[in-house]
């Protein structure tokens, strides 16, 4: 399935949704790229959501962004099973400033 909005800004669609499909008995992943991206792999300037998500605000199994939420979250503010960043909250949190979690490792402040 794929949806791409007609409105585009700086060459990227405002909203792009792309999910994979089975072709010839093999699952083919698709990449969504836009200001708001949702898909198996999502690259969104503002928001991304997917198995692998990269964007300012990202939600996914593995996410990278300023605000990241996911199983593996990397970012300035990260929340997830394994969270790495400046501020992190998670099962295992490893950061420079503040870490909160079951395993908390930080340079300045930690609570676990």
N, CA, C and O atoms as CSV, one atom per row, in Angstrom:
chain,resi,resn,atom,element,x,y,z
A,1,UNK,N,N,0.834,-1.159,0.000
A,1,UNK,CA,C,0.000,0.000,0.000
A,1,UNK,C,C,0.891,1.237,0.000
A,1,UNK,O,O,1.934,1.269,0.653
A,2,UNK,N,N,0.467,2.238,-0.732
A,2,UNK,CA,C,1.210,3.495,-0.742
A,2,UNK,C,C,0.254,4.664,-0.876
A,2,UNK,O,O,-0.671,4.649,-1.688
A,3,UNK,N,N,0.499,5.678,-0.060
A,3,UNK,CA,C,-0.239,6.933,-0.160
A,3,UNK,C,C,0.788,8.062,-0.129
A,3,UNK,O,O,1.665,8.096,0.735
A,4,UNK,N,N,0.669,8.958,-1.056
A,4,UNK,CA,C,1.549,10.124,-1.123
A,4,UNK,C,C,0.657,11.336,-1.329
A,4,UNK,O,O,-0.106,11.391,-2.293
A,5,UNK,N,N,0.749,12.313,-0.423
A,5,UNK,CA,C,-0.097,13.501,-0.540
A,5,UNK,C,C,0.311,14.322,-1.757
A,5,UNK,O,O,1.472,14.313,-2.168
A,6,UNK,N,N,-0.660,15.029,-2.325
A,6,UNK,CA,C,-0.392,15.874,-3.489
A,6,UNK,C,C,0.435,17.094,-3.120
A,6,UNK,O,O,1.187,17.613,-3.946
A,7,UNK,N,N,0.298,17.553,-1.884
A,7,UNK,CA,C,1.037,18.719,-1.418
A,7,UNK,C,C,2.468,18.315,-1.093
A,7,UNK,O,O,2.691,17.381,-0.323
A,8,UNK,N,N,3.434,19.011,-1.672
A,8,UNK,CA,C,4.831,18.748,-1.359
A,8,UNK,C,C,5.520,20.049,-0.981
A,8,UNK,O,O,5.179,21.121,-1.482
A,9,UNK,N,N,6.493,19.936,-0.090
A,9,UNK,CA,C,7.273,21.074,0.379
A,9,UNK,C,C,8.742,20.741,0.184
A,9,UNK,O,O,9.226,19.728,0.689
A,10,UNK,N,N,9.448,21.585,-0.543
A,10,UNK,CA,C,10.866,21.375,-0.845
A,10,UNK,C,C,11.126,20.016,-1.499
A,10,UNK,O,O,12.146,19.381,-1.233
A,11,UNK,N,N,10.216,19.582,-2.339
A,11,UNK,CA,C,10.384,18.340,-3.082
A,11,UNK,C,C,9.968,17.082,-2.347
A,11,UNK,O,O,9.992,16.001,-2.934
A,12,UNK,N,N,9.587,17.185,-1.083
A,12,UNK,CA,C,9.134,16.019,-0.323
A,12,UNK,C,C,7.635,16.124,-0.070
A,12,UNK,O,O,7.132,17.211,0.216
A,13,UNK,N,N,6.911,14.999,-0.171
A,13,UNK,CA,C,5.475,15.053,0.108
A,13,UNK,C,C,5.225,15.373,1.577
A,13,UNK,O,O,6.022,15.021,2.446
A,14,UNK,N,N,4.120,16.036,1.839
A,14,UNK,CA,C,3.765,16.356,3.223
A,14,UNK,C,C,3.544,15.062,4.006
A,14,UNK,O,O,4.041,14.919,5.123
A,15,UNK,N,N,2.799,14.118,3.420
A,15,UNK,CA,C,2.540,12.825,4.056
A,15,UNK,C,C,2.875,11.720,3.064
A,15,UNK,O,O,2.453,11.761,1.909
A,16,UNK,N,N,3.640,10.728,3.525
A,16,UNK,CA,C,3.932,9.560,2.699
A,16,UNK,C,C,3.773,8.315,3.567
A,16,UNK,O,O,4.423,8.175,4.603
A,17,UNK,N,N,2.910,7.426,3.131
A,17,UNK,CA,C,2.692,6.148,3.800
A,17,UNK,C,C,3.051,5.068,2.801
A,17,UNK,O,O,2.499,5.026,1.702
A,18,UNK,N,N,3.977,4.191,3.178
A,18,UNK,CA,C,4.398,3.113,2.285
A,18,UNK,C,C,4.625,1.850,3.101
A,18,UNK,O,O,5.506,1.807,3.960
A,19,UNK,N,N,3.840,0.840,2.836
A,19,UNK,CA,C,4.017,-0.440,3.508
A,19,UNK,C,C,4.404,-1.479,2.473
A,19,UNK,O,O,4.105,-1.338,1.287
A,20,UNK,N,N,5.062,-2.509,2.930
A,20,UNK,CA,C,5.546,-3.540,2.036
A,20,UNK,C,C,4.436,-4.418,1.488
A,20,UNK,O,O,3.279,-4.330,1.900
A,21,UNK,N,N,4.821,-5.263,0.553
A,21,UNK,CA,C,3.875,-6.186,-0.070
A,21,UNK,C,C,4.599,-7.478,-0.409
A,21,UNK,O,O,5.825,-7.511,-0.516
A,22,UNK,N,N,3.827,-8.533,-0.575
A,22,UNK,CA,C,4.389,-9.811,-0.965
A,22,UNK,C,C,4.350,-9.898,-2.480
A,22,UNK,O,O,3.284,-9.820,-3.091
A,23,UNK,N,N,5.514,-10.060,-3.076
A,23,UNK,CA,C,5.624,-10.188,-4.536
A,23,UNK,C,C,6.429,-11.446,-4.851
A,23,UNK,O,O,7.600,-11.552,-4.485
A,24,UNK,N,N,5.802,-12.378,-5.520
A,24,UNK,CA,C,6.482,-13.622,-5.867
A,24,UNK,C,C,6.841,-14.453,-4.648
A,24,UNK,O,O,7.841,-15.171,-4.659
A,25,UNK,N,N,6.042,-14.363,-3.604
A,25,UNK,CA,C,6.299,-15.135,-2.396
A,25,UNK,C,C,7.345,-14.516,-1.479
A,25,UNK,O,O,7.699,-15.110,-0.461
A,26,UNK,N,N,7.838,-13.346,-1.822
A,26,UNK,CA,C,8.854,-12.668,-1.010
A,26,UNK,C,C,8.305,-11.327,-0.552
A,26,UNK,O,O,7.719,-10.583,-1.338
A,27,UNK,N,N,8.499,-11.027,0.723
A,27,UNK,CA,C,8.045,-9.754,1.261
A,27,UNK,C,C,9.047,-8.662,0.878
A,27,UNK,O,O,10.239,-8.780,1.161
A,28,UNK,N,N,8.564,-7.620,0.244
A,28,UNK,CA,C,9.392,-6.484,-0.166
A,28,UNK,C,C,9.068,-5.290,0.719
A,28,UNK,O,O,7.935,-4.810,0.737
A,29,UNK,N,N,10.070,-4.813,1.452
A,29,UNK,CA,C,9.865,-3.642,2.295
A,29,UNK,C,C,9.864,-2.380,1.457
A,29,UNK,O,O,10.503,-2.312,0.407
A,30,UNK,N,N,9.137,-1.381,1.935
A,30,UNK,CA,C,9.099,-0.092,1.250
A,30,UNK,C,C,9.572,0.980,2.213
A,30,UNK,O,O,9.437,0.842,3.428
A,31,UNK,N,N,10.118,2.031,1.671
A,31,UNK,CA,C,10.612,3.150,2.470
A,31,UNK,C,C,9.703,4.353,2.244
A,31,UNK,O,O,9.430,4.735,1.106
A,32,UNK,N,N,9.240,4.940,3.337
A,32,UNK,CA,C,8.422,6.149,3.266
A,32,UNK,C,C,9.326,7.346,3.552
A,32,UNK,O,O,10.052,7.362,4.546
A,33,UNK,N,N,9.275,8.350,2.673
A,33,UNK,CA,C,10.078,9.560,2.842
A,33,UNK,C,C,9.186,10.775,2.650
A,33,UNK,O,O,8.528,10.915,1.619
A,34,UNK,N,N,9.166,11.652,3.642
A,34,UNK,CA,C,8.353,12.860,3.556
A,34,UNK,C,C,8.467,13.656,4.841
A,34,UNK,O,O,9.250,13.313,5.726
A,35,UNK,N,N,7.687,14.715,4.940
A,35,UNK,CA,C,7.668,15.501,6.164
A,35,UNK,C,C,7.057,14.684,7.293
A,35,UNK,O,O,7.516,14.745,8.434
A,36,UNK,N,N,6.017,13.919,6.968
A,36,UNK,CA,C,5.414,12.953,7.882
A,36,UNK,C,C,5.463,11.621,7.151
A,36,UNK,O,O,4.858,11.469,6.090
A,37,UNK,N,N,6.185,10.653,7.719
A,37,UNK,CA,C,6.393,9.381,7.035
A,37,UNK,C,C,5.979,8.214,7.921
A,37,UNK,O,O,6.299,8.176,9.109
A,38,UNK,N,N,5.260,7.259,7.325
A,38,UNK,CA,C,4.825,6.053,8.025
A,38,UNK,C,C,5.081,4.877,7.102
A,38,UNK,O,O,4.630,4.878,5.956
A,39,UNK,N,N,5.801,3.872,7.590
A,39,UNK,CA,C,6.068,2.706,6.752
A,39,UNK,C,C,6.992,1.719,7.428
A,39,UNK,O,O,7.353,1.885,8.593
A,40,UNK,N,N,7.377,0.680,6.683
A,40,UNK,CA,C,8.310,-0.306,7.213
A,40,UNK,C,C,9.598,0.386,7.658
A,40,UNK,O,O,10.088,0.157,8.764
A,41,UNK,N,N,10.123,1.210,6.807
A,41,UNK,CA,C,11.242,2.101,7.131
A,41,UNK,C,C,10.745,3.506,6.816
A,41,UNK,O,O,10.250,3.757,5.717
A,42,UNK,N,N,10.872,4.415,7.763
A,42,UNK,CA,C,10.313,5.749,7.593
A,42,UNK,C,C,11.380,6.811,7.835
A,42,UNK,O,O,12.062,6.804,8.859
A,43,UNK,N,N,11.510,7.720,6.875
A,43,UNK,CA,C,12.407,8.867,7.004
A,43,UNK,C,C,11.554,10.112,6.901
A,43,UNK,O,O,11.155,10.515,5.808
A,44,UNK,N,N,11.276,10.722,8.043
A,44,UNK,CA,C,10.414,11.895,8.079
A,44,UNK,C,C,11.142,13.096,8.652
A,44,UNK,O,O,11.840,12.986,9.660
A,45,UNK,N,N,10.979,14.240,8.008
A,45,UNK,CA,C,11.614,15.451,8.502
A,45,UNK,C,C,11.022,15.831,9.858
A,45,UNK,O,O,11.762,16.099,10.804
A,46,UNK,N,N,9.706,15.855,9.956
A,46,UNK,CA,C,9.049,16.240,11.202
A,46,UNK,C,C,8.693,15.015,12.058
A,46,UNK,O,O,9.043,14.969,13.237
A,47,UNK,N,N,8.002,14.025,11.478
A,47,UNK,CA,C,7.530,12.862,12.223
A,47,UNK,C,C,7.733,11.605,11.398
A,47,UNK,O,O,7.500,11.604,10.189
A,48,UNK,N,N,8.167,10.531,12.050
A,48,UNK,CA,C,8.300,9.244,11.372
A,48,UNK,C,C,7.838,8.131,12.304
A,48,UNK,O,O,8.049,8.177,13.516
A,49,UNK,N,N,7.202,7.129,11.701
A,49,UNK,CA,C,6.708,5.988,12.447
A,49,UNK,C,C,6.907,4.741,11.594
A,49,UNK,O,O,6.434,4.681,10.460
A,50,UNK,N,N,7.604,3.744,12.136
A,50,UNK,CA,C,7.823,2.528,11.372
A,50,UNK,C,C,8.723,1.561,12.111
A,50,UNK,O,O,9.141,1.819,13.240
A,51,UNK,N,N,9.015,0.454,11.469
A,51,UNK,CA,C,9.928,-0.521,12.051
A,51,UNK,C,C,11.278,0.112,12.338
A,51,UNK,O,O,11.857,-0.080,13.407
A,52,UNK,N,N,11.767,0.863,11.371
A,52,UNK,CA,C,12.957,1.691,11.527
A,52,UNK,C,C,12.516,3.107,11.220
A,52,UNK,O,O,12.023,3.377,10.125
A,53,UNK,N,N,12.685,4.018,12.170
A,53,UNK,CA,C,12.193,5.384,12.007
A,53,UNK,C,C,13.318,6.386,12.233
A,53,UNK,O,O,14.082,6.278,13.193
A,54,UNK,N,N,13.408,7.360,11.336
A,54,UNK,CA,C,14.407,8.415,11.422
A,54,UNK,C,C,13.713,9.737,11.176
A,54,UNK,O,O,13.154,9.955,10.101
A,55,UNK,N,N,13.741,10.631,12.170
A,55,UNK,CA,C,13.091,11.923,12.025
A,55,UNK,C,C,13.173,12.721,13.309
A,55,UNK,O,O,13.661,12.221,14.323
A,56,UNK,N,N,12.703,13.949,13.278
A,56,UNK,CA,C,12.742,14.789,14.477
A,56,UNK,C,C,12.002,14.120,15.626
A,56,UNK,O,O,12.539,13.997,16.727
A,57,UNK,N,N,10.779,13.691,15.375
A,57,UNK,CA,C,10.016,12.896,16.338
A,57,UNK,C,C,9.849,11.528,15.695
A,57,UNK,O,O,9.203,11.404,14.655
A,58,UNK,N,N,10.425,10.506,16.305
A,58,UNK,CA,C,10.384,9.184,15.688
A,58,UNK,C,C,9.853,8.142,16.656
A,58,UNK,O,O,10.186,8.134,17.841
A,59,UNK,N,N,9.014,7.260,16.116
A,59,UNK,CA,C,8.417,6.174,16.877
A,59,UNK,C,C,8.619,4.906,16.069
A,59,UNK,O,O,8.208,4.837,14.911
A,60,UNK,N,N,9.251,3.895,16.672
A,60,UNK,CA,C,9.454,2.666,15.922
A,60,UNK,C,C,10.235,1.634,16.699
A,60,UNK,O,O,10.662,1.873,17.828
A,61,UNK,N,N,10.418,0.481,16.080
A,61,UNK,CA,C,11.210,-0.571,16.700
A,61,UNK,C,C,12.621,-0.084,16.978
A,61,UNK,O,O,13.152,-0.280,18.071
A,62,UNK,N,N,13.215,0.545,15.994
A,62,UNK,CA,C,14.503,1.224,16.138
A,62,UNK,C,C,14.271,2.650,15.675
A,62,UNK,O,O,13.887,2.874,14.527
A,63,UNK,N,N,14.499,3.620,16.556
A,63,UNK,CA,C,14.201,4.997,16.193
A,63,UNK,C,C,15.379,5.908,16.503
A,63,UNK,O,O,16.101,5.716,17.482
A,64,UNK,N,N,15.553,6.909,15.639
A,64,UNK,CA,C,16.616,7.891,15.788
A,64,UNK,C,C,16.027,9.255,15.512
A,64,UNK,O,O,15.455,9.486,14.447
A,65,UNK,N,N,16.163,10.168,16.476
A,65,UNK,CA,C,15.617,11.502,16.292
A,65,UNK,C,C,15.818,12.360,17.525
A,65,UNK,O,O,16.395,11.912,18.516
A,66,UNK,N,N,15.345,13.581,17.463
A,66,UNK,CA,C,15.454,14.473,18.614
A,66,UNK,C,C,14.631,13.894,19.767
A,66,UNK,O,O,15.125,13.788,20.890
A,67,UNK,N,N,13.389,13.523,19.495
A,67,UNK,CA,C,12.543,12.814,20.460
A,67,UNK,C,C,12.275,11.433,19.885
A,67,UNK,O,O,11.589,11.307,18.871
A,68,UNK,N,N,12.804,10.400,20.517
A,68,UNK,CA,C,12.699,9.029,20.010
A,68,UNK,C,C,11.974,8.138,20.993
A,68,UNK,O,O,12.241,8.178,22.194
A,69,UNK,N,N,11.053,7.331,20.482
A,69,UNK,CA,C,10.340,6.349,21.274
A,69,UNK,C,C,10.424,5.027,20.536
A,69,UNK,O,O,10.033,4.947,19.372
A,70,UNK,N,N,10.934,3.973,21.196
A,70,UNK,CA,C,11.009,2.700,20.511
A,70,UNK,C,C,11.749,1.648,21.315
A,70,UNK,O,O,12.231,1.911,22.417
A,71,UNK,N,N,11.832,0.468,20.756
A,71,UNK,CA,C,12.579,-0.609,21.390
A,71,UNK,C,C,14.036,-0.212,21.576
A,71,UNK,O,O,14.611,-0.397,22.648
A,72,UNK,N,N,14.623,0.334,20.525
A,72,UNK,CA,C,15.959,0.923,20.563
A,72,UNK,C,C,15.768,2.379,20.193
A,72,UNK,O,O,15.434,2.690,19.049
A,73,UNK,N,N,15.975,3.271,21.140
A,73,UNK,CA,C,15.747,4.692,20.912
A,73,UNK,C,C,17.047,5.464,21.074
A,73,UNK,O,O,17.699,5.393,22.116
A,74,UNK,N,N,17.416,6.201,20.031
A,74,UNK,CA,C,18.612,7.034,20.055
A,74,UNK,C,C,18.188,8.459,19.773
A,74,UNK,O,O,17.541,8.726,18.760
A,75,UNK,N,N,18.547,9.387,20.665
A,75,UNK,CA,C,18.166,10.770,20.422
A,75,UNK,C,C,18.446,11.662,21.609
A,75,UNK,O,O,18.917,11.202,22.650
A,76,UNK,N,N,18.154,12.947,21.448
A,76,UNK,CA,C,18.358,13.895,22.540
A,76,UNK,C,C,17.486,13.500,23.731
A,76,UNK,O,O,17.968,13.470,24.863
A,77,UNK,N,N,16.229,13.202,23.495
A,77,UNK,CA,C,15.328,12.665,24.511
A,77,UNK,C,C,14.858,11.309,24.003
A,77,UNK,O,O,14.157,11.232,22.994
A,78,UNK,N,N,15.238,10.249,24.691
A,78,UNK,CA,C,14.950,8.898,24.219
A,78,UNK,C,C,14.174,8.111,25.263
A,78,UNK,O,O,14.503,8.141,26.449
A,79,UNK,N,N,13.139,7.405,24.811
A,79,UNK,CA,C,12.338,6.547,25.678
A,79,UNK,C,C,12.224,5.201,24.987
A,79,UNK,O,O,11.748,5.127,23.854
A,80,UNK,N,N,12.661,4.118,25.658
A,80,UNK,CA,C,12.565,2.816,25.025
A,80,UNK,C,C,13.187,1.725,25.856
A,80,UNK,O,O,13.678,1.962,26.960
A,81,UNK,N,N,13.159,0.518,25.309
A,81,UNK,CA,C,13.778,-0.618,25.979
A,81,UNK,C,C,15.258,-0.368,26.217
A,81,UNK,O,O,15.761,-0.572,27.322
A,82,UNK,N,N,15.949,0.073,25.182
A,82,UNK,CA,C,17.332,0.530,25.271
A,82,UNK,C,C,17.324,1.961,24.775
A,82,UNK,O,O,17.104,2.211,23.590
A,83,UNK,N,N,17.562,2.894,25.670
A,83,UNK,CA,C,17.501,4.313,25.329
A,83,UNK,C,C,18.883,4.934,25.484
A,83,UNK,O,O,19.527,4.787,26.523
A,84,UNK,N,N,19.334,5.630,24.440
A,84,UNK,CA,C,20.638,6.277,24.450
A,84,UNK,C,C,20.464,7.707,23.980
A,84,UNK,O,O,19.863,7.948,22.933
A,85,UNK,N,N,20.987,8.665,24.747
A,85,UNK,CA,C,20.870,10.061,24.354
A,85,UNK,C,C,21.327,11.001,25.441
A,85,UNK,O,O,22.120,10.628,26.305
A,86,UNK,N,N,20.827,12.226,25.400
A,86,UNK,CA,C,21.153,13.210,26.430
A,86,UNK,C,C,20.274,12.979,27.655
A,86,UNK,O,O,20.767,12.986,28.783
A,87,UNK,N,N,18.988,12.777,27.443
A,87,UNK,CA,C,18.033,12.401,28.486
A,87,UNK,C,C,17.404,11.083,28.054
A,87,UNK,O,O,16.952,10.969,26.914
A,88,UNK,N,N,17.361,10.096,28.921
A,88,UNK,CA,C,16.824,8.796,28.518
A,88,UNK,C,C,16.029,8.150,29.638
A,88,UNK,O,O,16.356,8.284,30.817
A,89,UNK,N,N,14.984,7.452,29.244
A,89,UNK,CA,C,14.130,6.697,30.148
A,89,UNK,C,C,13.886,5.350,29.498
A,89,UNK,O,O,13.366,5.287,28.384
A,90,UNK,N,N,14.256,4.263,30.179
A,90,UNK,CA,C,14.041,2.955,29.568
A,90,UNK,C,C,14.518,1.823,30.439
A,90,UNK,O,O,15.043,2.032,31.532
A,91,UNK,N,N,14.326,0.616,29.935
A,91,UNK,CA,C,14.797,-0.565,30.642
A,91,UNK,C,C,16.296,-0.473,30.885
A,91,UNK,O,O,16.780,-0.767,31.978
A,92,UNK,N,N,17.010,-0.070,29.871
A,92,UNK,CA,C,18.435,0.225,29.977
A,92,UNK,C,C,18.628,1.603,29.379
A,92,UNK,O,O,18.341,1.817,28.201
A,93,UNK,N,N,19.110,2.535,30.176
A,93,UNK,CA,C,19.282,3.913,29.724
A,93,UNK,C,C,20.737,4.309,29.893
A,93,UNK,O,O,21.291,4.222,30.989
A,94,UNK,N,N,21.348,4.741,28.810
A,94,UNK,CA,C,22.751,5.143,28.827
A,94,UNK,C,C,22.844,6.526,28.199
A,94,UNK,O,O,22.581,6.696,27.009
A,95,UNK,N,N,23.222,7.515,29.010
A,95,UNK,CA,C,23.203,8.895,28.533
A,95,UNK,C,C,24.330,9.723,29.145
A,95,UNK,O,O,25.098,9.245,29.979
A,96,UNK,N,N,24.403,10.966,28.710
A,96,UNK,CA,C,25.378,11.890,29.257
A,96,UNK,C,C,24.801,12.624,30.464
A,96,UNK,O,O,25.503,12.792,31.461
A,97,UNK,N,N,23.555,13.063,30.405
A,97,UNK,CA,C,23.025,13.928,31.452
A,97,UNK,C,C,22.147,13.178,32.458
A,97,UNK,O,O,22.555,13.009,33.607
A,98,UNK,N,N,20.959,12.726,32.063
A,98,UNK,CA,C,20.027,12.107,33.006
A,98,UNK,C,C,19.505,10.780,32.476
A,98,UNK,O,O,18.967,10.714,31.371
A,99,UNK,N,N,19.665,9.723,33.267
A,99,UNK,CA,C,19.185,8.391,32.898
A,99,UNK,C,C,18.251,7.866,33.969
A,99,UNK,O,O,18.548,7.958,35.160
A,100,UNK,N,N,17.122,7.313,33.546
A,100,UNK,CA,C,16.177,6.682,34.461
A,100,UNK,C,C,15.798,5.336,33.864
A,100,UNK,O,O,15.339,5.269,32.723
A,101,UNK,N,N,15.986,4.264,34.626
A,101,UNK,CA,C,15.629,2.956,34.104
A,101,UNK,C,C,16.123,1.829,34.977
A,101,UNK,O,O,16.750,2.060,36.011
A,102,UNK,N,N,15.837,0.599,34.558
A,102,UNK,CA,C,16.284,-0.578,35.280
A,102,UNK,C,C,17.797,-0.608,35.383
A,102,UNK,O,O,18.343,-0.895,36.448
A,103,UNK,N,N,18.471,-0.316,34.295
A,103,UNK,CA,C,19.922,-0.152,34.251
A,103,UNK,C,C,20.160,1.263,33.769
A,103,UNK,O,O,19.952,1.568,32.594
A,104,UNK,N,N,20.591,2.122,34.663
A,104,UNK,CA,C,20.783,3.531,34.318
A,104,UNK,C,C,22.265,3.880,34.417
A,104,UNK,O,O,22.890,3.704,35.463
A,105,UNK,N,N,22.813,4.376,33.316
A,105,UNK,CA,C,24.211,4.779,33.275
A,105,UNK,C,C,24.259,6.204,32.747
A,105,UNK,O,O,23.774,6.487,31.652
A,106,UNK,N,N,24.853,7.107,33.541
A,106,UNK,CA,C,24.910,8.510,33.129
A,106,UNK,C,C,26.162,9.170,33.685
A,106,UNK,O,O,26.738,8.711,34.671
A,107,UNK,N,N,26.563,10.231,33.049
A,107,UNK,CA,C,27.699,11.017,33.518
A,107,UNK,C,C,27.283,11.881,34.708
A,107,UNK,O,O,28.023,11.973,35.687
A,108,UNK,N,N,26.109,12.516,34.639
A,108,UNK,CA,C,25.690,13.464,35.672
A,108,UNK,C,C,24.690,12.888,36.677
A,108,UNK,O,O,24.952,12.928,37.879
A,109,UNK,N,N,23.556,12.357,36.221
A,109,UNK,CA,C,22.505,11.936,37.142
A,109,UNK,C,C,21.848,10.664,36.624
A,109,UNK,O,O,21.530,10.547,35.440
A,110,UNK,N,N,21.651,9.707,37.540
A,110,UNK,CA,C,20.957,8.479,37.161
A,110,UNK,C,C,20.081,8.006,38.298
A,110,UNK,O,O,20.380,8.230,39.471
A,111,UNK,N,N,18.998,7.349,37.935
A,111,UNK,CA,C,18.094,6.737,38.894
A,111,UNK,C,C,17.639,5.408,38.302
A,111,UNK,O,O,17.113,5.370,37.190
A,112,UNK,N,N,17.837,4.336,39.028
A,112,UNK,CA,C,17.467,3.038,38.475
A,112,UNK,C,C,17.089,2.061,39.531
A,112,UNK,O,O,16.751,0.918,39.222
